[in-house]
Amino acid sequence: MAFFQNFLRALLPGRHYADLVAQPPATAFRYFITLSLATGLLHWLLIVQPLQVNVRLLFEQVSKRVPPFEIDRGRAIVLFPQPKIIPLPFDAELVIDTTGRTTLPPPGTPVAFLLSEKHFWVRAGGQVLSVPLPEEKTVVDTSYWNRLADIWSVRVSAFALSWLLIKTFFAKFLQVVLLSGVVMFWDVVWKTNWDFRLILNLCFYGVTPACLLGLLLGMVSDLLPSAYIRMAIYYCFFATFLTLSAATIRGNQSRSSY
């Protein structure tokens, strides 16, 4: 309940910010952690359904383009002519060649795969990795790809959630540290002699409307395709909000001093 009260109070600058920044640093930092994780979770909820659809679409396209074959005792049993080059979605390519003539995934695409007689090879980001084929007998057909789609849609969603929670926390913390310089600048100009605890608390709470703006800008990325424009809007808004909040706190301190 305290989080939601502070969240609503932190959305707009005003005299209430003097009460927020007066809280213990541990309280402000806990609020910031909760806000960052909630923002990452909300971001995940916005993308998880399209993400799962794309994963299933990938395996659906693969099942249509890759002819059925078998894997038995760690060897691929392929009955169609080889090498077979199969273009895949998302600018990838799969080569099936169990004859040994193709030894590595071919260059030319950002991601390439090779199914050899005993290994499955992957080339991505300049790295080439291989994994041995399973020993148990497996029929690689449409049902197999559908099972993989079910498994990987869950795995990719879980990975995306973990990544977004970690990424959002560290990204917001870095923004707080960097934009605390805005408050420090006004502290020097106004000669208010604020301690760093007040400045940091102000940034911890001041990031609240910026989080909402960041989510909104992500939703309208089609209207604002340039990432630089979105970043400029975000940081200008954040800096302006911190300036207005700092000015309000300064005004309260000036009135209380009389």
QUISUL-V983659 format. One record per pair of residues at least 6 apart in sequence whose ideal C-beta (glycine too) atoms are under 8 Angstrom apart, sorted by the first residue. I is the first residue (numbers start at 1). J is the second residue. D is the distance in Angstrom with one decimal. If there is no record, write none. Layout:
[[I/J/D] [I/J/D]]
This chain:
[[3/31/6.3] [3/34/5.4] [3/35/7.9] [6/20/6.6] [6/31/5.5] [6/205/7.0] [7/31/8.0] [7/35/7.1] [7/208/6.2] [9/16/5.0] [9/17/8.0] [9/19/8.0] [9/20/6.4] [10/17/7.7] [10/20/6.4] [10/205/4.3] [10/206/7.2] [10/208/3.9] [10/209/7.4] [11/208/5.9] [11/209/5.4] [11/212/7.8] [12/209/7.6] [13/241/6.5] [13/244/4.3] [13/245/4.3] [13/247/8.0] [13/248/5.3] [14/248/6.1] [15/248/6.2] [15/252/5.7] [17/202/7.0] [17/205/7.0] [17/245/4.9] [17/248/5.7] [17/249/5.7] [18/248/7.4] [18/249/5.2] [18/252/4.6] [18/253/7.7] [20/28/7.6] [20/201/6.8] [20/202/7.8] [20/205/4.8] [21/28/7.7] [21/198/5.0] [21/201/4.2] [21/202/4.9] [21/205/7.0] [21/249/6.4] [22/198/7.8] [22/201/7.8] [23/201/6.4] [25/197/5.3] [25/200/6.7] [25/201/6.5] [28/200/7.3] [28/201/4.3] [28/204/4.4] [28/205/6.6] [29/204/6.5] [31/204/6.4] [31/205/6.9] [32/172/7.3] [32/173/7.6] [32/176/7.2] [32/204/4.2] [32/205/7.9] [32/207/7.0] [33/169/6.9] [35/172/7.6] [35/207/7.0] [35/208/6.3] [35/211/6.3] [36/168/5.2] [36/169/4.3] [36/172/4.7] [36/173/7.4] [36/211/7.8] [37/165/5.7] [37/168/7.3] [37/169/6.7] [39/168/5.3] [39/172/7.2] [39/211/4.5] [39/214/7.4] [39/215/6.9] [40/161/7.9] [40/164/4.3] [40/165/4.3] [40/166/7.9] [40/167/7.1] [40/168/3.5] [40/169/7.0] [41/161/7.5] [41/164/7.7] [41/165/7.0] [42/215/6.3] [43/164/5.4] [43/168/6.8] [43/215/6.4] [43/218/7.1] [44/160/6.1] [44/161/4.8] [44/164/5.0] [44/165/7.8] [46/215/7.3] [46/218/7.5] [46/219/7.0] [47/160/7.0] [48/157/5.3] [48/160/6.9] [48/161/7.7] [51/156/6.3] [51/157/6.3] [51/160/6.0] [52/153/4.4] [52/156/7.5] [52/157/6.0] [55/149/6.5] [55/152/5.6] [55/153/4.5] [55/156/5.3] [56/149/4.7] [56/153/5.9] [57/89/6.9] [58/88/7.6] [58/89/5.4] [58/90/6.9] [58/149/7.8] [59/145/4.8] [59/146/7.1] [59/148/5.6] [59/149/3.8] [59/152/7.2] [60/145/7.5] [60/149/7.1] [61/88/6.8] [61/89/4.9] [62/88/6.3] [62/94/7.6] [62/145/5.7] [63/141/7.7] [63/142/4.7] [63/145/3.8] [63/146/7.1] [65/86/5.0] [65/87/7.4] [65/88/7.0] [65/94/8.0] [66/86/5.9] [66/94/6.8] [66/96/7.5] [66/140/7.4] [66/145/7.7] [67/80/5.1] [67/84/7.5] [68/139/6.9] [68/140/6.3] [68/141/4.2] [68/142/7.8] [69/76/6.2] [69/77/6.2] [69/78/4.7] [69/79/7.0] [69/80/7.7] [69/96/7.5] [69/140/5.4] [70/76/7.5] [70/77/4.4] [70/137/6.9] [70/138/6.9] [70/139/5.5] [70/140/6.8] [71/77/7.2] [71/133/5.2] [71/134/6.2] [71/137/7.0] [71/138/4.4] [71/140/6.5] [72/137/4.6] [72/138/7.7] [73/135/5.8] [73/137/7.6] [74/118/5.8] [74/132/6.2] [74/133/5.1] [74/134/7.0] [74/135/5.1] [75/98/7.8] [75/117/5.6] [75/118/5.9] [75/133/6.7] [76/96/7.9] [76/98/5.1] [76/115/5.9] [76/116/7.4] [76/117/5.7] [76/118/7.5] [76/133/6.1] [77/98/8.0] [78/96/6.2] [78/98/5.1] [78/115/8.0] [82/96/6.2] [82/97/4.9] [82/98/6.4] [82/99/5.5] [82/101/7.9] [83/95/5.7] [83/96/6.7] [83/97/3.7] [83/99/7.3] [83/101/6.4] [83/102/5.2] [84/95/7.1] [84/96/4.6] [84/97/7.3] [85/93/6.6] [85/94/7.6] [85/95/5.4] [85/106/7.9] [86/93/7.1] [86/94/4.5] [86/95/7.5] [86/96/7.0] [87/93/5.8] [88/94/5.6] [88/113/7.8] [90/111/7.5] [91/109/5.7] [91/110/5.6] [91/111/7.3] [92/109/5.9] [92/110/7.1] [92/111/4.2] [92/112/6.7] [92/113/7.1] [93/105/7.8] [93/106/6.9] [93/108/7.2] [93/109/4.6] [93/111/7.6] [93/112/4.8] [93/113/7.1] [94/112/7.6] [94/113/4.5] [94/114/7.6] [94/115/7.1] [95/102/5.6] [95/105/6.7] [95/106/6.1] [95/112/7.2] [95/113/7.0] [95/114/4.9] [95/115/7.2] [96/114/7.9] [96/115/4.7] [97/114/6.9] [97/115/7.3] [97/116/6.4] [98/115/7.2] [98/116/6.1] [98/117/4.1] [99/117/7.9] [100/116/7.2] [100/117/6.9] [102/114/6.2] [102/116/7.3] [103/116/7.5] [104/114/6.6] [104/121/6.5] [104/123/7.1] [104/128/6.2] [105/112/3.7] [105/113/5.9] [105/114/4.3] [105/121/5.1] [105/122/6.7] [105/123/3.8] [105/128/6.6] [106/112/5.6] [106/114/7.7] [107/123/7.6] [110/124/7.1] [111/122/7.5] [111/123/7.0] [111/124/4.7] [112/122/7.7] [112/123/4.6] [112/124/7.8] [113/120/7.0] [113/121/6.6] [113/122/5.7] [113/123/7.7] [114/120/7.4] [114/121/4.0] [114/123/7.8] [115/121/7.7] [118/132/6.3] [118/133/5.8] [119/130/4.5] [119/131/6.7] [119/132/5.8] [119/133/6.5] [120/130/6.7] [120/131/5.4] [120/133/6.4] [121/128/6.5] [121/129/7.2] [121/130/4.6] [122/128/7.2] [122/129/5.0] [122/130/7.4] [123/129/8.0] [138/144/6.9] [172/207/5.8] [172/211/7.0] [175/207/6.5] [175/210/7.4] [175/235/8.0] [175/238/6.9] [176/200/7.3] [176/203/4.3] [176/204/6.3] [176/207/5.8] [177/203/7.9] [179/203/6.1] [179/206/7.9] [179/235/7.4] [179/238/5.6] [179/239/6.1] [179/242/6.1] [180/199/5.4] [180/200/6.3] [180/203/4.9] [182/239/4.9] [182/242/5.1] [182/243/6.4] [182/246/8.0] [183/194/7.6] [183/199/4.7] [183/202/5.8] [183/203/6.6] [183/242/5.6] [183/246/5.3] [184/199/6.2] [186/192/7.8] [186/243/6.4] [186/246/5.1] [186/247/7.5] [186/250/7.8] [187/193/7.2] [187/194/4.9] [187/199/6.8] [187/246/7.7] [190/250/5.7] [192/250/5.7] [192/253/6.9] [198/249/7.7] [202/242/6.7] [202/245/6.1] [202/246/6.4] [202/249/7.1] [203/242/6.7] [205/245/8.0] [206/238/7.3] [206/241/5.7] [206/242/4.8] [206/245/5.6] [207/238/7.1] [209/237/7.6] [209/241/5.9] [210/234/6.6] [210/237/6.4] [210/238/4.3] [210/241/6.9] [213/233/7.6] [213/234/6.0] [213/237/5.6] [213/238/7.9] [214/234/5.9] [217/224/6.8] [217/230/4.6] [217/233/6.5] [217/234/6.3] [221/230/7.1] [224/230/5.4] [224/233/7.7]]
